[in-house]
Protein backbone atom coordinates (compact mmCIF):
# COMPACT_ATOMS: atom_id res chain seq x y z
CA UNK A 1 0.00 0.00 0.00
CA UNK A 2 1.26 3.46 -0.81
CA UNK A 3 2.28 5.53 2.16
CA UNK A 4 0.64 8.64 0.66
CA UNK A 5 -2.80 7.03 0.98
CA UNK A 6 -2.27 7.00 4.73
CA UNK A 7 -0.14 10.09 5.37
CA UNK A 8 -2.24 12.65 3.50
CA UNK A 9 -5.51 11.98 5.39
CA UNK A 10 -3.66 11.68 8.71
CA UNK A 11 -1.81 14.95 7.99
CA UNK A 12 -5.07 16.69 7.08
CA UNK A 13 -6.70 15.43 10.28
CA UNK A 14 -3.74 16.58 12.39
CA UNK A 15 -3.86 20.03 10.75
CA UNK A 16 -7.59 20.23 11.48
CA UNK A 17 -7.06 19.29 15.13
CA UNK A 18 -4.19 21.78 15.49
CA UNK A 19 -6.27 24.53 13.87
CA UNK A 20 -9.20 23.81 16.18
CA UNK A 21 -7.03 23.71 19.31
CA UNK A 22 -5.27 26.94 18.40
CA UNK A 23 -8.17 29.09 17.14
CA UNK A 24 -11.37 27.13 17.72
CA UNK A 25 -13.93 26.94 14.93
CA UNK A 26 -12.20 29.74 13.02
CA UNK A 27 -8.98 27.72 12.92
CA UNK A 28 -10.84 24.64 11.71
CA UNK A 29 -12.51 26.73 8.98
CA UNK A 30 -9.12 28.13 7.95
CA UNK A 31 -7.57 24.67 7.69
CA UNK A 32 -10.59 23.33 5.78
CA UNK A 33 -10.39 26.28 3.38
CA UNK A 34 -6.68 25.66 2.81
CA UNK A 35 -7.26 21.97 2.11
CA UNK A 36 -10.08 22.73 -0.32
CA UNK A 37 -7.86 25.30 -2.09
CA UNK A 38 -5.06 22.74 -2.37
CA UNK A 39 -7.47 20.22 -3.95
CA UNK A 40 -8.81 22.84 -6.36
CA UNK A 41 -5.28 23.77 -7.46
CA UNK A 42 -4.47 20.12 -8.12
CA UNK A 43 -7.75 19.63 -10.03
CA UNK A 44 -7.15 22.77 -12.13
CA UNK A 45 -3.63 21.63 -13.03
CA UNK A 46 -4.93 18.22 -14.03
CA UNK A 47 -7.66 19.74 -16.22
CA UNK A 48 -5.18 22.04 -17.97
CA UNK A 49 -2.86 19.12 -18.76
CA UNK A 50 -5.70 16.98 -20.07
CA UNK A 51 -7.11 19.88 -22.13
CA UNK A 52 -3.74 20.27 -23.90
CA UNK A 53 -3.50 16.51 -24.41
CA UNK A 54 -7.00 16.33 -25.90
CA UNK A 55 -5.91 18.43 -28.90
CA UNK A 56 -3.13 16.03 -29.93
CA UNK A 57 -3.19 12.54 -31.47
CA UNK A 58 -3.02 9.67 -28.99
CA UNK A 59 0.50 8.29 -28.65
CA UNK A 60 2.27 11.14 -30.47
CA UNK A 61 5.24 13.06 -29.12
CA UNK A 62 7.40 15.72 -30.77
CA UNK A 63 10.68 13.93 -30.01
CA UNK A 64 10.94 10.48 -28.48
CA UNK A 65 14.64 10.98 -27.75
CA UNK A 66 13.98 14.16 -25.75
CA UNK A 67 11.17 12.45 -23.87
CA UNK A 68 13.49 9.55 -23.05
CA UNK A 69 16.05 12.00 -21.68
CA UNK A 70 13.49 13.76 -19.43
CA UNK A 71 12.01 10.65 -17.81
CA UNK A 72 12.96 9.45 -14.36
CA UNK A 73 11.69 6.64 -12.17
CA UNK A 74 8.76 7.47 -9.92
CA UNK A 75 7.21 10.18 -12.09
CA UNK A 76 3.41 10.03 -12.06
CA UNK A 77 1.51 9.35 -15.26
CA UNK A 78 0.07 12.88 -15.17
CA UNK A 79 3.60 14.34 -15.24
CA UNK A 80 4.55 12.21 -18.26
CA UNK A 81 1.36 13.30 -20.05
CA UNK A 82 2.33 16.92 -19.28
CA UNK A 83 5.80 16.32 -20.79
CA UNK A 84 4.41 14.79 -23.98
CA UNK A 85 1.27 16.96 -24.20
CA UNK A 86 -0.52 13.82 -25.45
CA UNK A 87 -2.11 10.72 -24.01
CA UNK A 88 -0.09 7.55 -24.53
CA UNK A 89 -1.14 4.61 -26.70
CA UNK A 90 -2.15 1.84 -24.27
CA UNK A 91 -0.12 -1.32 -25.01
CA UNK A 92 -1.27 -3.51 -22.10
CA UNK A 93 -4.74 -4.93 -21.51
CA UNK A 94 -7.12 -2.38 -20.00
CA UNK A 95 -7.28 -2.15 -16.18
CA UNK A 96 -4.28 -4.42 -15.56
CA UNK A 97 -1.04 -3.70 -13.76
CA UNK A 98 1.57 -2.80 -14.89
CA UNK A 99 0.26 -0.37 -17.47
CA UNK A 100 2.31 0.12 -20.64
CA UNK A 101 1.98 3.25 -22.75
CA UNK A 102 3.84 4.10 -25.97
CA UNK A 103 4.58 7.52 -27.46
CA UNK A 104 5.91 7.70 -31.05
CA UNK A 105 7.38 10.63 -32.99
CA UNK A 106 7.39 11.37 -36.73
CA UNK A 107 10.63 9.44 -37.33
CA UNK A 108 8.95 6.31 -35.87
CA UNK A 109 11.17 6.38 -32.78
CA UNK A 110 9.12 5.47 -29.74
CA UNK A 111 9.28 5.36 -25.97
CA UNK A 112 7.52 2.54 -24.11
CA UNK A 113 6.78 3.48 -20.49
CA UNK A 114 5.77 1.01 -17.79
CA UNK A 115 3.66 2.36 -14.91
CA UNK A 116 2.96 0.47 -11.70
CA UNK A 117 0.26 2.10 -9.57
CA UNK A 118 0.44 5.28 -11.63
CA UNK A 119 4.21 5.75 -11.11
CA UNK A 120 6.83 5.31 -13.82
CA UNK A 121 8.85 2.15 -13.23
CA UNK A 122 10.83 1.75 -16.45
CA UNK A 123 11.02 3.08 -19.97
CA UNK A 124 12.64 2.01 -23.20
CA UNK A 125 13.57 3.95 -26.34
CA UNK A 126 13.09 2.16 -29.67
CA UNK A 127 14.46 3.54 -32.91
CA UNK A 128 13.72 2.27 -36.41
CA UNK A 129 16.50 0.33 -38.10
CA UNK A 130 18.42 2.50 -40.51
CA UNK A 131 19.31 0.90 -43.85
CA UNK A 132 22.99 0.29 -44.41
CA UNK A 133 24.52 3.05 -46.46
CA UNK A 134 25.33 1.89 -49.94
CA UNK A 135 28.67 2.90 -51.40
CA UNK A 136 28.35 5.66 -53.93
CA UNK A 137 28.98 4.61 -57.52
CA UNK A 138 32.12 5.92 -59.02
CA UNK A 139 31.35 8.70 -61.44
CA UNK A 140 33.66 9.03 -64.40
CA UNK A 141 34.89 12.57 -64.96
CA UNK A 142 33.42 14.31 -67.97
CA UNK A 143 35.80 14.49 -70.97
Secondary structure by P-SEA (a helix, b strand, c coil): ccccccaaaaaaaaaaaaaaaaccaaaaaaaaaaaaaaaaaaaaaaaaaaaaaaaccccccccaaaaaaaccccccaaaaaaaaccccccccccccccbbbbbbccccbbbbbbbccccccbbbbbbcccccccccccccccc
